[in-house]
Each structure stands twice: as C-alpha cells, then as structure tokens.
C-alpha cells in the first residue's frame, strides 16, 4: 500500500514505515503530524485518485528530527566588470516517519 501526498509544494510517494525529509513543518520532535492533501492511494488493484485530493483520507507521520540541509554556495559574477558575490544557504527540513495511511 502506498499513497501520494503533497506538502511544502512538493509531492511524495510514501508507504508505511518510510522516512522522508520535507520542507519545515511547525511541530516538535516526537509529535504526530497529519498530512491531509492525499492525491492518490493504492492498495494492490484498488486505486483511488483524487480530483485534486481525496476527501476524508489522511496520512499520519511522526516527527523524527528538525534540521538543516548541507550548505550550498550561490556565486554571481559578471565578466570584465569586477562584480563577484558569494552567498550561502541552508534549507530547513523536517524528517518524518510514516506511521499510518
């Protein structure tokens, strides 16, 4: 059994017991989070597809960790003008474990 859920503007295919990193959610470590935007649920031959979401279905997950991804470097340069700018960025994430579909 798997489901396709949307959170943080991205879509994820999840199954029971999966761990995934999503955009930062407002929750503490150990809290239970309900993902209500379920786009599709498949259980063998039984497939439900939403239009755009399936009403009344949700995926429950437990928050494992709040953290930051590795730093990326943003470098801008214009040739022959002496213009150079370096900037760093670390995106925040929430790590979830799927407990129920």
C-alpha positions as CSV (number, residue, x, y, z in Angstrom):
1,X,0.0,0.0,0.0
2,X,1.3,3.4,-0.9
3,X,0.0,7.0,-1.2
4,X,1.0,10.2,-2.9
5,X,0.8,13.2,-0.6
6,X,1.6,16.9,-1.1
7,X,3.4,19.1,1.4
8,X,5.5,22.1,1.1
9,X,4.6,22.4,-2.6
10,X,6.1,19.0,-3.5
11,X,4.6,15.6,-4.0
12,X,6.0,12.5,-2.3
13,X,5.2,8.8,-2.8
14,X,5.1,7.2,0.7
15,X,4.5,3.8,2.1
16,X,4.2,2.6,5.7
17,X,7.5,2.9,7.6
18,X,9.1,5.3,5.1
19,X,11.3,8.1,6.3
20,X,11.4,11.3,4.3
21,X,12.7,14.9,4.6
22,X,10.1,17.5,3.8
23,X,10.0,21.3,4.0
24,X,10.0,22.6,7.6
25,X,6.7,21.9,9.4
26,X,5.8,23.6,12.7
27,X,6.0,20.6,15.1
28,X,8.2,19.3,17.9
29,X,10.3,16.2,17.7
30,X,8.1,13.2,18.6
31,X,4.8,14.9,17.6
32,X,2.3,13.2,15.3
33,X,1.5,15.1,12.1
34,X,-1.4,14.6,9.8
35,X,-0.8,15.1,6.0
36,X,-4.3,15.9,4.7
37,X,-3.5,16.6,1.0
38,X,-3.7,13.0,-0.2
39,X,-3.6,12.9,-4.0
40,X,-3.7,9.1,-4.6
41,X,-3.9,5.9,-2.6
42,X,-3.1,2.4,-4.0
43,X,-3.7,-0.9,-2.3
44,X,-2.9,-3.5,-4.9
45,X,-5.7,-3.4,-7.5
46,X,-7.8,-0.9,-5.5
47,X,-6.6,2.6,-6.7
48,X,-8.2,5.9,-5.6
49,X,-7.3,9.1,-7.4
50,X,-8.4,12.5,-6.1
51,X,-9.7,15.4,-8.0
52,X,-7.3,17.1,-6.9
53,X,-7.4,15.5,-3.4
54,X,-9.2,12.6,-1.8
55,X,-11.7,13.9,0.7
56,X,-11.6,12.2,4.2
57,X,-8.2,10.5,3.7
58,X,-5.0,11.4,5.5
59,X,-1.5,10.1,6.1
60,X,-0.2,10.2,9.7
61,X,3.5,10.6,10.4
62,X,5.8,11.1,13.4
63,X,8.4,13.9,13.5
64,X,11.9,12.4,13.9
65,X,14.0,15.5,13.6
66,X,14.1,19.2,12.7
67,X,17.3,20.1,10.9
68,X,19.2,21.9,8.1
69,X,20.5,20.5,4.8
70,X,24.1,21.0,3.8
71,X,25.2,24.5,2.8
72,X,25.1,25.4,-0.9
73,X,27.1,28.3,-2.3
74,X,25.4,30.9,-4.6
75,X,28.0,32.7,-6.7
76,X,27.2,35.6,-9.0
77,X,29.8,37.1,-11.4
78,X,29.7,39.5,-14.3
79,X,32.7,39.1,-16.6
80,X,35.1,42.1,-17.1
81,X,33.2,44.2,-14.5
82,X,34.8,43.2,-11.2
83,X,31.4,42.1,-9.9
84,X,31.5,39.0,-7.7
85,X,29.1,38.0,-4.9
86,X,29.1,34.8,-2.8
87,X,26.2,33.8,-0.7
88,X,25.4,30.6,1.3
89,X,22.1,29.0,2.1
90,X,21.0,26.1,4.3
91,X,17.4,24.9,3.8
92,X,15.5,23.8,6.9
93,X,13.7,20.5,6.8
94,X,11.5,18.1,9.0
95,X,12.2,14.4,8.9
96,X,9.1,12.3,9.1
97,X,8.4,8.6,9.5
98,X,5.1,7.4,8.0
99,X,3.0,5.5,10.7
100,X,-0.5,5.2,9.1
101,X,-2.2,5.6,5.7
